[in-house]
Amino acid sequence: MHGSWILIQLGDEPLAAMAAPQPPRIQFQHPEGRIVGFTGCNRMMGGYSVNGERDLSFDQLGSTQRACMPSGPEGRFIQGLSETAHYRLDKGELVFIDAENADLLRFRKAD
């Protein structure tokens, strides 16, 4: 899970179907328990914790405050992070999952 990841899917909607000039991304800073990233419009930062084998949560999320396109992925991306309860690795992709085991966000490893 460590390193940088680029968002490729929000729920069941591929990111390519959205009007996003630059895809959201997230970088895990281990062992500090911090994340930095890009929401598709703003830079973001916060904390994360992994408990047990697959439990994941984010806290103290914050971002810059640029004016963003309402049709962009930013709001759903931030909401997905806040609803994340678990994660799994699926064929090299990182998937964030909510408490009801629904897929929220899917990432591919950044090059």
N, C-alpha and C positions, 0 to 999 in steps of 0.2 A: 504494500500500500504506500510505501514511502516514495518520494519523488513528485514529479509533476504529471498531471492528468488533464486531458482535454475532454470537455463534455461532448458527447455524440448523440445523446437521446434524453428527452425530458418525458418521463412517464412512458407512454407508448408512441410518442411522436419523435421521429428523427430530427435532429437539430437542423439538418439540411433543408427541411421544409419550412423553417422559420427565417425571417428577415434578420439575420445576425451577421454583420460584417466581420466580426471576430468572435469566435466561440468562447464561451466561458471556460475557465480553467482553474485548477486548484493545485497548490503545492503544499505537501506535508513537510513540516520542518521537525524532524525527529532528532533528538529526544526532547526538544523544548515543548512539544505538544501544541505547536502553533501551526496555523495555516495562513497562507497568503494566496491571492488569486485575482481573477478578473471576472466580473459578472456578465460580460458582454457589453458593458458600458462604463462601469466604475471599478476601481480597484477595491479589493476587500481584504479583510484580515479577521482573525479570531483564534479561538482555541479549540482543541479537539481532545477527546479521550477515547481509548479503546479499552473495553472491559471484557474479560472472558475471551472466548475465541472469535466472536463475530459481532459483538456489541460496539456500536460507534455513536458518539454524540458530539455535537458542536455547541460552543458557548461563546459569549461575548463577541458575536459577529458584528462587524462594523464595515462601513464602506465610505468612499468619497461620495460627493453629492452632485455629480454632473447631471444635467437634464438628459433624460434617455427617451428613446422611442417607446411608446406604450405597447407596441406590437412585438418588442424584443423579448428575449428570454429571461431578462434579469429578475423580474418578480418571481417567476416560477422556480428559477434556480435557487434564489435565497430561501424561498418557502420550502423547497426540497431539502436543503441543508438543515433547516430547523426541524423538519419532520423526520429526519433520519434516525433510525434506531439500531440498524444492523448494516452489515456490508457483506459482500461475497466477491470472490474473484471468479469470473466466468470466461474461460477461453482467452485469458490475458486482458480482459476488460474488468474494470472496477464498477460494481453496482451498489448504490445506496438504496436501502430498503426501509419502509416504514414499519410501525409496530404491528400492522396487520399483514406483513410480508408482501406488500405490493412494491414493485420496482418504482423508484422515484427518479433516479438519475443514473445514467450509464456513461462511463468515461473510457477512453483509450489512453494508454501510456504516451506521454509526449516524447518526441525524439530527442 
